[in-house]
Amino acid sequence: MHAFRLDGRRALVTGAAQGIGRAIALTLHEAGAEVLAHDKDATRLEALPSGREGMVPLVADLATHGAANSLLKAARSRGSIDILILCASVQRRRPWKEALSEEADVELAVNFDASRLLLAELAPEMAQRGWGRILAIGSVQELRPRADMAVYAALKAAQTNMVLTLAKELAPHGVTCNILSPGVIETDRNAQALSQADYRSAVLAGIPVGRLGNAEDCVGPALLFCSDAGAYITGQRLLVDGGMLL
């Protein structure tokens, strides 16, 4: 359908080399957008169809000082950004009493500070042009946090509240701001934990649809939020969790 097409639009997708970010980046590209695909790992980005017109790899380690500004500069060199997908994140599994300050600093830099900078710079430009889409990838951890991911859950909640705060302010200017919060998705990040039979069984027991999610489960909602089809949807958090939080 035409309303789901993104021809002439340019999207910046952080954390685009694997998992949910990769699936969304490829979907936006297939819908006609030029996709600026970011990741900290150049090798992983090489696995994307970057030779295809309209898929541009951008490398930056958002945990390092100045990296978010460098990413922004590289993205702007391609032209105006119409769609911002905030997917890059770091997740440290560690009992909250044992959380290391160095690890927490990395999570803060990637999961919140980089998003704050990109939003502060790109959202006003979208509003000035009268069209924009902002989609942050949240987590069910925000609503049902685990003790071994306390820092991650807190920062995801902070990112969500930042984006939702912008939604009302930007809505009159044609810019929508939404959150897509996945449940348990089979990605490289979760592979080790889900390889443990007891843990996997316990997780499955709590998902009404009876299966784990995959990255492709997230792309339909993402395309809706990022296209003209979702122009009247803003300030929403959509759980893609198979009913896990019912």
N, C-alpha and C positions, 0 to 999 in steps of 0.2 A: 504494500500500500504506500501511496505517495507520502502520507503523513509520517511514516517511519523512515523515510529517506533522509540522508544527511549530506547530500551533494552540496559542495561549496562550503561546508563547515570544516573547521579545524579543531581537533581534540587533543588535549594533553592528558595522557594516562600515566600516572606514576605507578611503579611496581608492575610494569606491563609484560615482563618476560616470562612469567609463569603463573599458574593457578588462575584465580578469578580475574586478575588484571589482564592476563594474556587473552583469556576468553572474551572479555569485554572489548579489548583493543581490536581483536580480529573481527568482532561483530560490527563495531562502529566503522571499520574499514570496509567491510562488505556492504554496509549501508551507504557508502559513498563518501565518508569523511576522510580527510587527510588526518592520519594519526601520528602524533609525536609520542613514540613509545619509550618510556623511561625505565631504566633499571640501573642498579649499581654494578651489575655484572655484564660486561661487554660480550662475553662468550654466550651467555644465555640470550642476549638480544639477537645474536647472529642466527639463532634458531627460528626467529620470526621471519616472515616472508618480506624482509626489508628491501629486497630487490624489486618487489612489486611497487609500482607507482603509488605514492600516497601513504607509505609506511616508513617513517623516519625514526631511526634509533637515536636515543639521547642517553648518555652515560653520566651518572652522578651518584656519589655515595652521600645520601642525605644526612648521614650521621656525622659527617665532617663539617667543620666550620666553613661557611661560605658556599657550600654545595647547592643549597636551594636557590641562592642568587644566581649561581652559574647556570643552573638548569633553566631558570626563568629567562636569562639572557639568550641561551641557545634556542629556547622555544620561541621567543619573540622574534628571533632572526628569521623565522619562517613566515611571520605575519601575525595577525590578530588571532587570539585563542577564543573560540566560541564555546567549547565544552571542556570542563575540567573534571577529571575523574581522580579522586584521592584514594588510591588503593595501596600505595607503598606503606608497609608497616613492619615492625620488628616485634616478635613475640618470644619472651623468655619464660620458660616454665621453671619456676623455682618457688618453694614455700615462701610466703610473704615475709616471714621473719628472717629469711636468709637472702633476701634480695640485695644484690650488690649495687652500690651507688653508681658505679661505672656503667653497669648494664641499664639501670634506670635512666641514666643520662642519655644513653643511645636511644632508648625507647621514646623518651621525651623529644629528642631532636627529630626523629623520623615520624613518629605517630602524631605529633601535635605541632611542633614549631615549624616544620616545613610546610604543613598544611596552612598554618596561620599566615605565613609569608605569601604563599601562592594566592590565597584568597584575598589578602589585603591588596595585592598588586593587580590581579586579574578581574576580580568581581567589579570594581568601579569601571573598568574598560568595557566589560560586557554591558553594564547598565547604560553607559554613554551611547553604545551602539544600538541599544534597544532589544537585544536578544542574547541569551546566554543560558547555559545549563551547568549546574554544579551538582555533582553526585559524589558523596563520600561513602566508602565502604566501611560500615560499622561492624558490629558483632553482637551475637546473643549474649556474650560475656558482659555487656553493659547492663543487662537486665537480670542475669543469673551468673554472677562472677564466681570463678573458681579461686580458691585460696592460693593456688600456684601460679595464677595469672593476674594478681591484684593490680599491678602497675599497668599492664596491658589494658585491662578492663576499665580502669580509671581514665586512661588517656583516650581510649575509644569513646567513652562517654563525654569527655571534654570536647573532642572533635565534633561529635554529634551536636552538642549544645551550641557550639560556635556556628556550625552550618545552619542549624535551625533558627538561631538568632538573626542570621542574615536574611532568611527567607522572607520575612515580612517587609524588611527594608528594601529588598531588591525586587519584590513582586511587581510593583507599579512600573518597573522599567523593563519588563519582559524577560527577567532572569528568574529561573526556578532553582530551588535548593532542596535536595532530598537526600535521604539516607537509605542505603540498601544494607540490611544486616543479615549476613549469612549465618546459618547454623553450622552443623558439623559437615564440612566439605572435604572430600577426598582430594587433597593436594599434597605436594611434596612436604609442606610444613607439618602436616598432620600424620604423615606416613609412619613415622616411628611409633607414635603413641597408638595409632590404630592397628599396628602390626601385633599388638599384644591382645591375644584372644579374649581374655577376661574383660579388658577395658572396652574392646570393640563390642562385645556382647552387651555390656552394660549401657553403652551409648545407644545402640540399636533399640534396646528395650524402652528407651525414653523418646523414640521418634515414631509418632503415630503412623506415618506412611510406610514404615517398615524398612527403610533403606537409608544409607548415607547420601548426602548430596554430592553433586559434581559441579564443576565450574560452569558448565553449560546451563545448569538450572538458574544461574544468575543473569544470563545475557538477555533474556526476554524482558524482564523488568528494567534492566539497565537501558535497553534501547528505547523503551517507553519513556522513561524519565528524560532521556537525552534528545528526543525528537519533538517535532511539532505535535505528535500524537499525545504527548504529556504536557502540553502547554498550560493546562488548567490544574496541574498537580504540583503543589509546592508545600514545603514545610512538613513533609511526610517521612515516616520511618517505616519501611517495608521489611518484614521478617521473611527471609527465604530459608526456612528451617524445617520443612516437613511436618510442622505442627509441634515441634519440640517444646515450645513454651505454652502450649495449651493447658 
